[in-house]
Structures are given as structure tokens and as C-alpha cells.
């Protein structure tokens, strides 16, 4: 499916007014599935391009293969271009503070008369309710919604180690867009769809809410939770590495005991069931920890590989550049950065018809496609030159 003509969303025209992660993640998914995504940036480019530190990878990860069009949306001429874009689009995506797009004249109610079939995806901090005018970030949602509480030890709320709510919120936005497209096939009408950081967080911690509803016991933070299994932890190896191992069924318990010659445990009737092993966890874990410390990391992994047990060496993000599974499976693709350097970044984590939907690409330079997009909208060369000269486009 690497031929663009074979991609499922080929022909879908998307315009995004986005920055940071959540909004761009929507377009990033759609473009990998074949949509044409025009990213509208301010004159000079999206500030996300230049974030330092932990934000330095945002633009590179979530803006591949998009077309960059720079507009001054506060100028009548620049706003006119944006209206013409929206009139010709299937989907508009935005993730600015509530009311910002309406103030510019680019809200759904303002664009729908120009394009009744338009699907307008608004990515926000909160859906309708008392909080909807608050400013939110991924971290704000994680703190409010209980995810940070569940991630860190008691008294030390800790955000997850990636922009998990931004990205998942973007995924829910894509789901809403695809559902709206299907409805448009039946009705011919577009609609506004929204997803939000706080509600996304609530959905992700819903399992812990359900645990409380079912058991009457509040979920404890993950570092001190009562595990559902006796052996389900990170273990040290002889060479000071770490490996996670989980024994999550009675049959896997028998395989584990066989693989490590633990006949005395395998034949103990008081350890025959998972519930019994959980009750004996404090006695079992020290023996397993001592056992695993006799093996080097690679030797332990080799033995675990033969058992069928769930296990994982503790990896770092930079390790994934050389991960043999991602490389051989096509999970990483070459990406050309704006400065000409090449790297490899993850593709969408799915296959369609046995193949990855896309095969990498490049990041647009600031305003790289401004002339081409304006031309496709019907602007003549003289008009384009005038827009550029007046600073309405760039």
C-alpha cells in the first residue's frame, strides 16, 4: 500500500490550523493514510518548529508529508485565502484556545455556510462543561484526570513519559472525523466533531474507575498497586541490567518453573493457582529475584524467549533506532529533516492489507508550498505576488 494511489484516504483534502502536538497528531495520522494535508502556519512558521528540550521532536514527529502554507490570518487577504481553503476542503482541524478561531472568522459556524459538507475537528482541553474555557495542556489533563496520580508513587504524581494524552486525543479526533465522513456519505452534510485532553484522560483511567465501582476499593498508584499476578515486575540481572517478566496464567507458571528447573515450586499444591501465588507473593519474589540475578541480560532473554512468557528488556527511546523488529518489520521510515539531515521515525502502528500504509517522507520547510497551494486554489501569478508582497502570505 505504499503507492499513494492505494492509500485509503487518497483524495481527502485536509486543512489544519494547529500547533504543538494534539492538533498536528490528527493531521499526521490522516496524511499517512493518504490524505492531502495543508498545514497553515503564521508568517515565519509555527513556533513549534523551534521548541527546545523535550519539545524539540514535536514538529519532526507530527508534521511529516504535510504541505506548508504561511498566512497572516489577521489580514483580510490572508483570511480570504483561509476561507477559500476551507471552502475546498473535506476536513478542517484546529487546536487553538476556545474562541480563538471564531474571533478570526474561522469557527465552524462561520465556515459551514461556505462548505456545508465540511467536517470541522476541534481539539480542545475540555469538552462542554464548567471547565471548557480553561487552558489545558497534556500535563494539566494528566494531573486533573488521575493519570499522574496512578503513574507516580503515593504523594508524588508523575506525568507519563510521552505526550500520551495529546496523541491519544488526536487519535480520538481522527476517529470522530472518520465517523463523520461515513455519516456524510449517507447525508451529504458535514458536522463539527471535538475531542479533548481531559475527557481523553478520563477514558484512559476508566479501568481504575471501574475497579472502584466493582470492588469498592480505590485503585492504588501503579508503583504500589496490588498486582493481579505474583510475578509481574522488573528484575535485576547479573550484569546490572533490568528485565520485566510476567507470569500471567497457570500454564505459564508451569512453563516458567520448567524453564528454570524450579520443580519444588511447580509441584507445590499451594502455588497451583494464580490467586494462591498472589497470596504468597512476598515469599516468591525474593527467590525469583535471586534466580534472575544469576543470569546476564542476554542469557535471561534467550531463556525467556523459549518459554512464551511475557518479558521485556528495559529500553530507552533512542534504542528503538536500532531495534531489529522495527527495522525488519518496516516500522521505521526515513525522514528528511528541514536542514537536509536524514533520520528514521516510527510510522503508524498498523498494517492494512498486509503492508504499512506509508513509507516515510520529509518535513516541509516554512512556507515551502505556499505558491503551489495558492495556485491550486485558483490564484494567478499576479495575485500570488501581491499576497506575498503585502505580507498576507509567505
Number of C-alpha atoms within 10 A of each C-alpha: 18 15 10 17 11 13 19 16 17 16 13 16 20 25 25 23 22 24 23 20 27 31 27 29 26 30 34 25 19 24 25 27 23 24 24 21 26 24 26 26 23 21 17 13 18 20 12 17 19 13 14 10 7 8 15 13 15 20 21 19 17 22 26 24 23 28 23 27 26 26 27 22 21 13 14 11 18 21 19 15 21 20 18 17 21 24 20 16 21 22 26 28 27 25 26 18 16 18 12 13 17 13 10 13 18 21 19 20 13 14 20 20 11 14 19 14 22 27 27 29 26 27 28 29 28 22 18 10 7 8 12 16 15 11 13 18 18 23 21 16 24 27 18 14 21 21 24 21 20 25 20 17 16 14 8 12 17 17 21 16 7 11 18 19 26 28 21 20 29 31 22 18 25 23 15 19 26 15 13 23 21 12 14 16 12 9 10 12 16 21 19 19 20 22 25 27 29 29 18 26 24 18 13 16 17 14 12 20 17 13 14 13 11 9 9 10 11 12 17 15 21 15 12 13 11 12 13 12 18 22 22 17 15 16 21 19 21 16 12 10 14 19 19 15 18 18 21 16 13 15 12 16 23 18 20 22 16 14 14 14 11 14 12 8 17 17 12 9 9 13 19 16 13 18 15 14 20 18 14 14 17 11 12 16 16 10 10 13 16 14 16 18 18 14 16 16 19 14 13 18 16 10 15 19 13 11 18 12 19 14 19 15 16 12 11 8 6 8 9 16 15 11 14 11 11 15 15 9 11 15 21 23 17 15 22 19 16 14 8 10 8 12 13 17 18 18 21 17 9 10 12 11 7 8 13 20 24 21 20 21 18 18 23 20 16 21 23 15 19 21 21 15 18 20 14 11 14 11 16 13 12 9 13 20 15 14 20 17 11 14 16 23 28 26
